[in-house]
Amino acid sequence: MNDSSGNGRWIHPLCHPLEASKNGPFITLDDDTLMTIDSEGLKISSDEGRTWSPPLSTLPGIKSEEPGSHYILQTRNKTIVTIYLDFTTYRFSWNDEKSEPGDDCKLELWAARSLDGGKTWIDKQKLLEGFNANFFGFIQTRSGRIVATVEHLARNPGRLVACSLISDDEGKTWRRSNFIDLGGRGHHDGAMEPTVAELSDGRLLMLIRTTLDRFWEAISEDGGEYWRIIKPSRIDASNSPGYLLRLKSNRLVLVWNRLNPEGRVWEKAKPGPASERPVSWHREELSIAFSEDDGEKWTKPVVIARQKDGQLSYPFVFERRPGELWITAGFAFKKGWWEPLPLRLKLFEDEFLRGAL
């Protein structure tokens, strides 16, 4: 169906409008209210995200406008944990000739936790120095471990590498895994913006944005301590992140930008400061796929929203209730990076699987 506002947007007929006023991140509290965090602080909604409370507390450095830069979760022991990029000291500098970040290139990754429902924060700590960028994985596993999958800007040559940060004590202390390095040369090249889900046997699956026309996948057999199974996935993708989530049904769901729009080939950008190889920057369509077998096979991708000549990217997927999926686009524009037009959708897992596949 076309957007009734006449903005040239197409939305799949099995997707419903989402009346929430924010893009996330969201968590569901015990009383079925919602919680989010943004640059103003931690907030609660009792009307499905339409309106939000004044902030309970603040953490300077969070930037609401930057999707994939901050997340929250509530552990099974009711601790609120956040991990976020601190924009108070942000500076990006890059030497195109050397393909290296400047010495002052900086965006640090921090964490904090709350034991009183978000009123105060304790154990605030820096997790990664240097320059780190957006990320799309922050989960608690069945063992109780907290796992964040993140990216980090490496040097010589400049490129992104991926890793996980794990905590076994409710976010009080953290440790880092090995770096996943796929090579590359450029400030948007390498192993980027990873997303993660726990598989049915307890292993972790990471899907990694690359410039190689597809996601690469990494498997951890020890809860994110190490990633030693690393290979190209069968999922084609543009140079843009996806969001992976294990649902209450035990299916996996993935929302992402495919390598090409439906029915045509996207012209690749030439090599340059961003990437050493030609790369697709297709972001006009968001697609969805499901897996019943821990990502071994996926359903045929289905486009859920299209913005011709515009952008729908940096998705966030939230299971509000079992089988009720909220999907938002962190970057949603009518033309390239201009004229913001939010995308907030809701779909019902079983209805969509019956009707769209």
PAZAFI-947124 format. One record per residue (C-alpha): residue number from 1; residue in one letter; x, y, z. Coordinates in pm, 1 decimal, m for minus. Each point is the difference from the previous one (the first is absolute). Example, Ala and Ser with C-alpha at 12.3 -4.5 7.8 and 13.67 -1.06 7.14 Angstrom:
# residues 2
{pt 1 "a" {1230.0 m450.0 780.0}} {pt 2 "s" {137.0 344.0 m66.0}} 
# end
This chain:
# residues 357
{pt 1 "m" {0.0 0.0 0.0}} {pt 2 "n" {111.1 356.1 m59.3}} {pt 3 "d" {43.3 246.8 281.1}} {pt 4 "s" {m319.7 207.0 2.3}} {pt 5 "s" {203.5 315.4 58.0}} {pt 6 "g" {120.5 m13.2 m359.8}} {pt 7 "n" {367.9 m21.7 90.9}} {pt 8 "g" {73.9 m280.6 m242.6}} {pt 9 "r" {43.4 m263.2 268.5}} {pt 10 "w" {m119.9 m355.9 m49.6}} {pt 11 "i" {m74.1 m219.1 301.9}} {pt 12 "h" {m82.0 m370.4 m9.7}} {pt 13 "p" {m375.1 m52.5 55.7}} {pt 14 "l" {66.1 m241.4 288.7}} {pt 15 "c" {188.3 272.5 189.7}} {pt 16 "h" {m201.4 227.0 225.5}} {pt 17 "p" {71.1 357.1 113.7}} {pt 18 "l" {183.1 22.8 332.3}} {pt 19 "e" {m115.1 292.3 209.3}} {pt 20 "a" {312.7 17.7 217.8}} {pt 21 "s" {165.5 340.9 m14.0}} {pt 22 "k" {357.3 m131.6 22.6}} {pt 23 "n" {216.1 m243.2 m196.4}} {pt 24 "g" {130.5 m186.0 304.4}} {pt 25 "p" {183.9 m156.6 163.3}} {pt 26 "f" {m285.6 m144.3 205.3}} {pt 27 "i" {m29.9 m253.1 279.8}} {pt 28 "t" {m313.7 m133.9 165.2}} {pt 29 "l" {m19.4 31.5 378.2}} {pt 30 "d" {m180.0 m238.5 234.8}} {pt 31 "d" {m317.1 210.3 5.8}} {pt 32 "d" {m11.6 m3.3 m383.1}} {pt 33 "t" {108.0 362.8 m28.1}} {pt 34 "l" {280.1 94.1 m238.6}} {pt 35 "m" {337.2 151.0 78.6}} {pt 36 "t" {238.4 182.0 m232.6}} {pt 37 "i" {314.5 208.6 31.2}} {pt 38 "d" {99.4 306.6 m198.6}} {pt 39 "s" {206.9 316.5 35.9}} {pt 40 "e" {m244.0 134.4 260.3}} {pt 41 "g" {13.2 m312.2 212.7}} {pt 42 "l" {m190.2 m314.4 91.7}} {pt 43 "k" {m375.8 21.3 m65.4}} {pt 44 "i" {m311.7 m213.1 45.4}} {pt 45 "s" {m317.4 m28.5 m206.5}} {pt 46 "s" {m331.0 m151.0 107.3}} {pt 47 "d" {m178.2 60.2 m333.1}} {pt 48 "e" {197.2 m215.4 m245.3}} {pt 49 "g" {266.8 261.9 m57.1}} {pt 50 "r" {m227.7 285.8 m106.7}} {pt 51 "t" {107.9 220.0 290.9}} {pt 52 "w" {289.8 m22.3 245.3}} {pt 53 "s" {69.3 99.5 356.7}} {pt 54 "p" {248.1 271.1 96.9}} {pt 55 "p" {348.8 m155.1 24.2}} {pt 56 "l" {67.6 m204.4 312.2}} {pt 57 "s" {374.8 58.6 m27.6}} {pt 58 "t" {257.0 105.6 m256.1}} {pt 59 "l" {326.5 m127.4 m143.2}} {pt 60 "p" {182.2 280.5 m183.7}} {pt 61 "g" {138.0 m102.7 m336.9}} {pt 62 "i" {m294.0 m192.9 m145.5}} {pt 63 "k" {m108.0 138.2 m337.3}} {pt 64 "s" {m362.8 m70.3 m86.1}} {pt 65 "e" {46.2 77.9 m369.1}} {pt 66 "e" {265.0 m268.3 m53.1}} {pt 67 "p" {m173.5 m339.6 m39.7}} {pt 68 "g" {185.2 m305.1 122.0}} {pt 69 "s" {210.7 205.0 241.2}} {pt 70 "h" {m177.3 m83.7 328.5}} {pt 71 "y" {m202.4 m290.5 141.5}} {pt 72 "i" {m153.3 m113.8 326.7}} {pt 73 "l" {m107.4 m331.7 142.4}} {pt 74 "q" {m155.8 m122.1 321.8}} {pt 75 "t" {160.1 m315.7 132.7}} {pt 76 "r" {m198.7 m281.9 150.3}} {pt 77 "n" {113.7 133.4 339.9}} {pt 78 "k" {m155.7 340.0 m86.5}} {pt 79 "t" {325.4 189.1 m49.1}} {pt 80 "i" {m20.7 266.8 m271.8}} {pt 81 "v" {316.9 m0.4 m211.5}} {pt 82 "t" {90.1 245.4 m274.7}} {pt 83 "i" {285.3 10.6 m246.3}} {pt 84 "y" {52.9 311.5 m209.7}} {pt 85 "l" {235.1 209.5 m209.3}} {pt 86 "d" {103.9 319.2 182.8}} {pt 87 "f" {m36.3 295.7 m235.2}} {pt 88 "t" {123.8 256.4 253.4}} {pt 89 "t" {356.6 m61.9 m119.0}} {pt 90 "y" {m84.0 m104.1 m356.3}} {pt 91 "r" {232.4 98.9 m280.7}} {pt 92 "f" {38.8 m164.9 m339.6}} {pt 93 "s" {311.0 69.4 m205.2}} {pt 94 "w" {135.2 m196.2 m296.3}} {pt 95 "n" {301.7 30.0 m227.9}} {pt 96 "d" {m117.9 m100.6 m347.7}} {pt 97 "e" {351.7 m27.2 m140.0}} {pt 98 "k" {122.4 m236.6 269.7}} {pt 99 "s" {m337.0 m166.8 54.6}} {pt 100 "e" {46.0 42.9 372.5}} {pt 101 "p" {m195.3 161.7 281.7}} {pt 102 "g" {153.9 309.1 156.7}} {pt 103 "d" {158.3 m20.6 343.4}} {pt 104 "d" {m294.3 198.4 138.2}} {pt 105 "c" {m268.5 m228.6 m149.3}} {pt 106 "k" {m211.0 m93.7 300.9}} {pt 107 "l" {m338.0 m151.4 93.6}} {pt 108 "e" {16.5 m204.5 318.1}} {pt 109 "l" {m231.2 m282.8 104.7}} {pt 110 "w" {m136.9 8.7 355.2}} {pt 111 "a" {m228.8 m205.8 222.7}} {pt 112 "a" {m196.5 64.6 318.6}} {pt 113 "r" {m262.9 m178.9 205.1}} {pt 114 "s" {m284.2 79.1 235.4}} {pt 115 "l" {m127.6 m202.1 296.2}} {pt 116 "d" {m296.9 229.8 74.2}} {pt 117 "g" {m199.4 m9.4 m321.2}} {pt 118 "g" {201.0 271.1 m172.7}} {pt 119 "k" {m9.6 271.9 264.4}} {pt 120 "t" {377.1 m7.5 51.2}} {pt 121 "w" {296.9 m150.3 m185.1}} {pt 122 "i" {300.4 m182.1 142.5}} {pt 123 "d" {313.4 m171.7 m133.3}} {pt 124 "k" {28.3 239.5 m293.0}} {pt 125 "q" {306.6 m109.5 m194.9}} {pt 126 "k" {178.3 32.3 m331.3}} {pt 127 "l" {m8.1 m323.4 m198.5}} {pt 128 "l" {196.4 97.7 m310.7}} {pt 129 "e" {226.3 297.2 m63.3}} {pt 130 "g" {79.4 152.0 m339.0}} {pt 131 "f" {m270.7 18.4 m265.0}} {pt 132 "n" {m294.5 m236.9 6.8}} {pt 133 "a" {m320.1 31.3 m199.2}} {pt 134 "n" {m354.5 m133.3 m14.4}} {pt 135 "f" {m86.9 m353.3 105.0}} {pt 136 "f" {m308.4 m220.3 m19.8}} {pt 137 "g" {28.5 m268.9 263.4}} {pt 138 "f" {m68.9 18.8 376.0}} {pt 139 "i" {m152.0 m311.5 159.3}} {pt 140 "q" {m12.3 m211.0 313.5}} {pt 141 "t" {54.1 m369.1 m68.1}} {pt 142 "r" {m173.9 m288.0 172.1}} {pt 143 "s" {299.8 m34.4 233.2}} {pt 144 "g" {m49.9 357.3 120.3}} {pt 145 "r" {302.0 139.0 m183.3}} {pt 146 "i" {m35.5 342.7 m161.6}} {pt 147 "v" {149.9 20.7 m349.1}} {pt 148 "a" {52.0 309.5 m213.7}} {pt 149 "t" {137.1 m30.8 m352.5}} {pt 150 "v" {181.0 315.6 m109.0}} {pt 151 "e" {244.3 143.1 m252.2}} {pt 152 "h" {332.4 174.0 50.4}} {pt 153 "l" {214.5 210.8 m234.8}} {pt 154 "a" {339.3 m162.6 m54.1}} {pt 155 "r" {311.1 144.7 m166.2}} {pt 156 "n" {265.3 m86.3 m257.0}} {pt 157 "p" {m204.9 13.7 m213.3}} {pt 158 "g" {m308.8 166.0 141.8}} {pt 159 "r" {m294.9 m241.2 4.4}} {pt 160 "l" {m270.2 m129.6 235.3}} {pt 161 "v" {28.5 m320.1 203.0}} {pt 162 "a" {m269.7 m169.6 208.3}} {pt 163 "c" {m5.0 m160.9 344.8}} {pt 164 "s" {m224.6 m76.9 292.6}} {pt 165 "l" {m0.8 136.7 353.2}} {pt 166 "i" {m135.3 m229.0 268.9}} {pt 167 "s" {m103.3 30.1 362.0}} {pt 168 "d" {m86.0 m280.6 242.8}} {pt 169 "d" {m87.3 226.3 294.1}} {pt 170 "e" {m293.7 212.0 m120.1}} {pt 171 "g" {219.4 255.8 m173.4}} {pt 172 "k" {232.1 69.2 294.4}} {pt 173 "t" {313.3 m117.7 m182.5}} {pt 174 "w" {70.0 m74.1 m364.7}} {pt 175 "r" {253.9 m175.6 m218.4}} {pt 176 "r" {63.9 0.8 m374.3}} {pt 177 "s" {20.7 m283.6 m251.9}} {pt 178 "n" {248.3 m31.0 m284.1}} {pt 179 "f" {m38.0 243.5 m287.4}} {pt 180 "i" {m151.4 m126.5 m324.9}} {pt 181 "d" {207.7 152.3 m279.7}} {pt 182 "l" {m113.4 m40.4 m360.5}} {pt 183 "g" {255.1 242.4 m137.5}} {pt 184 "g" {m104.9 298.2 m207.2}} {pt 185 "r" {117.4 354.4 m38.4}} {pt 186 "g" {m223.7 297.3 70.8}} {pt 187 "h" {m213.4 164.8 264.1}} {pt 188 "h" {m300.9 m213.0 m104.1}} {pt 189 "d" {185.4 m321.2 m80.1}} {pt 190 "g" {75.1 m317.6 191.3}} {pt 191 "a" {m215.5 m177.6 260.3}} {pt 192 "m" {m270.9 246.7 97.0}} {pt 193 "e" {m311.0 48.5 214.8}} {pt 194 "p" {m54.1 m359.7 114.9}} {pt 195 "t" {m330.9 m141.7 119.3}} {pt 196 "v" {m41.5 m313.8 210.3}} {pt 197 "a" {m242.9 m268.6 116.0}} {pt 198 "e" {25.2 m306.7 220.4}} {pt 199 "l" {m64.1 m327.7 m179.4}} {pt 200 "s" {m207.5 m287.8 134.7}} {pt 201 "d" {310.0 m190.7 114.0}} {pt 202 "g" {152.3 299.2 183.3}} {pt 203 "r" {246.4 102.8 m269.1}} {pt 204 "l" {m4.1 362.1 m113.0}} {pt 205 "l" {m44.5 113.3 m359.6}} {pt 206 "m" {139.3 336.4 m109.8}} {pt 207 "l" {m88.7 153.3 m336.6}} {pt 208 "i" {249.8 265.0 m108.9}} {pt 209 "r" {m43.8 286.1 m245.4}} {pt 210 "t" {269.1 m4.5 m269.9}} {pt 211 "t" {85.6 149.5 m338.2}} {pt 212 "l" {12.0 m352.6 m144.9}} {pt 213 "d" {m360.9 m13.5 m132.1}} {pt 214 "r" {m124.5 m210.6 289.9}} {pt 215 "f" {0.1 m36.8 373.3}} {pt 216 "w" {280.8 m201.8 145.4}} {pt 217 "e" {m90.2 m224.2 290.4}} {pt 218 "a" {193.8 m92.8 309.9}} {pt 219 "i" {m82.4 m272.7 250.6}} {pt 220 "s" {101.4 m4.6 365.3}} {pt 221 "e" {m12.9 m333.9 176.4}} {pt 222 "d" {82.4 146.3 342.1}} {pt 223 "g" {m250.1 278.9 48.5}} {pt 224 "g" {194.5 275.3 m172.1}} {pt 225 "e" {341.4 m58.9 158.5}} {pt 226 "y" {145.5 m83.5 m342.3}} {pt 227 "w" {m117.3 2.6 m360.7}} {pt 228 "r" {187.8 m270.8 m188.7}} {pt 229 "i" {m246.9 m106.1 m270.3}} {pt 230 "i" {m8.3 288.5 m248.7}} {pt 231 "k" {m126.7 m27.2 m356.8}} {pt 232 "p" {m211.3 174.5 m263.2}} {pt 233 "s" {m371.0 m51.1 50.0}} {pt 234 "r" {m246.9 m75.7 m278.4}} {pt 235 "i" {m188.5 324.5 73.4}} {pt 236 "d" {65.4 269.4 m260.4}} {pt 237 "a" {16.7 350.7 145.5}} {pt 238 "s" {101.5 350.5 m90.7}} {pt 239 "n" {251.5 197.4 204.6}} {pt 240 "s" {m258.4 53.4 272.3}} {pt 241 "p" {m78.5 m171.8 331.1}} {pt 242 "g" {m272.9 m248.6 82.6}} {pt 243 "y" {m182.2 m84.2 321.9}} {pt 244 "l" {m15.8 m364.4 111.8}} {pt 245 "l" {m232.3 m119.3 276.8}} {pt 246 "r" {m105.7 m332.5 149.9}} {pt 247 "l" {m375.4 2.3 47.2}} {pt 248 "k" {m212.5 m163.6 267.2}} {pt 249 "s" {m99.5 m255.5 m265.1}} {pt 250 "n" {371.6 m94.4 m20.7}} {pt 251 "r" {14.4 122.6 m358.2}} {pt 252 "l" {268.8 246.0 m101.1}} {pt 253 "v" {m105.4 316.8 m176.8}} {pt 254 "l" {227.3 228.7 m202.8}} {pt 255 "v" {m82.1 346.7 m137.9}} {pt 256 "w" {252.0 159.4 m238.1}} {pt 257 "n" {80.6 169.6 m330.5}} {pt 258 "r" {68.8 m253.2 m274.4}} {pt 259 "l" {281.8 37.5 m251.1}} {pt 260 "n" {m240.9 116.7 m271.9}} {pt 261 "p" {m354.9 130.8 m12.2}} {pt 262 "e" {m264.2 m244.4 m117.8}} {pt 263 "g" {15.7 m40.6 m375.8}} {pt 264 "r" {303.9 213.3 m73.3}} {pt 265 "v" {374.1 28.8 61.4}} {pt 266 "w" {133.6 277.2 220.6}} {pt 267 "e" {295.9 184.4 m151.2}} {pt 268 "k" {299.3 m41.9 225.4}} {pt 269 "a" {200.3 296.6 125.2}} {pt 270 "k" {359.9 18.7 m114.0}} {pt 271 "p" {286.4 m69.5 243.8}} {pt 272 "g" {94.2 296.1 215.0}} {pt 273 "p" {59.8 107.8 359.5}} {pt 274 "a" {m294.8 m207.9 120.1}} {pt 275 "s" {92.2 m330.5 m162.7}} {pt 276 "e" {283.6 m143.7 m205.6}} {pt 277 "r" {m240.3 m185.5 m229.5}} {pt 278 "p" {m319.6 85.1 m190.0}} {pt 279 "v" {m294.5 m32.9 235.9}} {pt 280 "s" {m378.8 12.9 1.5}} {pt 281 "w" {m151.1 266.6 224.5}} {pt 282 "h" {m357.5 m107.7 m73.6}} {pt 283 "r" {m233.8 123.6 274.6}} {pt 284 "e" {m332.7 58.3 m176.5}} {pt 285 "e" {m163.1 m321.7 123.1}} {pt 286 "l" {m19.9 m182.5 330.0}} {pt 287 "s" {m44.7 m376.1 m26.9}} {pt 288 "i" {m87.0 m267.6 254.1}} {pt 289 "a" {72.9 m373.2 22.1}} {pt 290 "f" {m56.1 m271.9 260.0}} {pt 291 "s" {188.1 m317.3 87.9}} {pt 292 "e" {m136.7 m311.0 170.5}} {pt 293 "d" {339.9 m172.9 32.2}} {pt 294 "d" {242.6 245.4 163.3}} {pt 295 "g" {87.6 175.9 m323.4}} {pt 296 "e" {88.2 m304.2 m208.6}} {pt 297 "k" {m282.8 87.6 m238.9}} {pt 298 "w" {m203.0 318.7 m34.3}} {pt 299 "t" {m337.6 73.9 m149.4}} {pt 300 "k" {m5.6 194.0 m324.1}} {pt 301 "p" {67.8 368.0 82.3}} {pt 302 "v" {m310.8 218.1 m12.1}} {pt 303 "v" {13.3 378.0 m42.2}} {pt 304 "i" {m200.2 160.0 281.3}} {pt 305 "a" {58.5 365.7 m92.6}} {pt 306 "r" {137.8 195.3 m293.7}} {pt 307 "q" {100.7 365.5 m39.5}} {pt 308 "k" {96.7 52.5 m363.9}} {pt 309 "d" {293.2 244.0 m26.0}} {pt 310 "g" {2.2 25.0 379.1}} {pt 311 "q" {127.6 m206.2 290.3}} {pt 312 "l" {m130.1 m255.8 250.1}} {pt 313 "s" {289.5 m144.3 198.0}} {pt 314 "y" {146.6 m69.9 344.9}} {pt 315 "p" {m294.0 m213.1 118.0}} {pt 316 "f" {m101.8 m80.9 354.9}} {pt 317 "v" {m220.1 m305.3 68.6}} {pt 318 "f" {m188.0 m42.7 326.5}} {pt 319 "e" {m234.7 m282.0 100.3}} {pt 320 "r" {m258.0 196.1 197.1}} {pt 321 "r" {m200.5 m311.8 79.5}} {pt 322 "p" {46.2 m355.2 m125.9}} {pt 323 "g" {m35.8 18.6 m376.0}} {pt 324 "e" {m59.4 378.7 m10.0}} {pt 325 "l" {301.2 159.2 m168.0}} {pt 326 "w" {74.1 371.6 1.0}} {pt 327 "i" {236.0 109.4 m276.6}} {pt 328 "t" {145.7 349.2 m33.9}} {pt 329 "a" {259.1 156.5 m226.7}} {pt 330 "g" {259.3 217.4 168.5}} {pt 331 "f" {70.0 176.0 m328.5}} {pt 332 "a" {m317.9 71.1 m197.5}} {pt 333 "f" {8.0 272.9 m264.2}} {pt 334 "k" {m201.9 88.2 m309.6}} {pt 335 "k" {309.2 98.1 m200.0}} {pt 336 "g" {344.3 m137.3 82.5}} {pt 337 "w" {84.9 158.9 334.0}} {pt 338 "w" {m261.3 276.4 m30.5}} {pt 339 "e" {m362.0 49.7 107.5}} {pt 340 "p" {m43.5 m233.2 299.2}} {pt 341 "l" {m308.1 m223.3 m13.3}} {pt 342 "p" {m16.4 m249.1 290.8}} {pt 343 "l" {m68.9 m367.2 m63.7}} {pt 344 "r" {m165.3 m183.4 290.2}} {pt 345 "l" {m181.0 m324.7 m78.5}} {pt 346 "k" {m161.6 m288.9 181.3}} {pt 347 "l" {m52.8 m349.0 m134.0}} {pt 348 "f" {m126.6 m324.6 145.5}} {pt 349 "e" {235.0 m291.0 m51.8}} {pt 350 "d" {m250.3 m276.0 m78.8}} {pt 351 "e" {m221.9 223.2 m213.1}} {pt 352 "f" {299.4 116.6 m200.7}} {pt 353 "l" {140.8 m349.7 m48.6}} {pt 354 "r" {m337.7 m126.5 m120.4}} {pt 355 "g" {m72.0 290.3 m230.2}} {pt 356 "a" {334.3 111.4 m141.1}} {pt 357 "l" {196.7 m319.9 m58.3}} 
# end
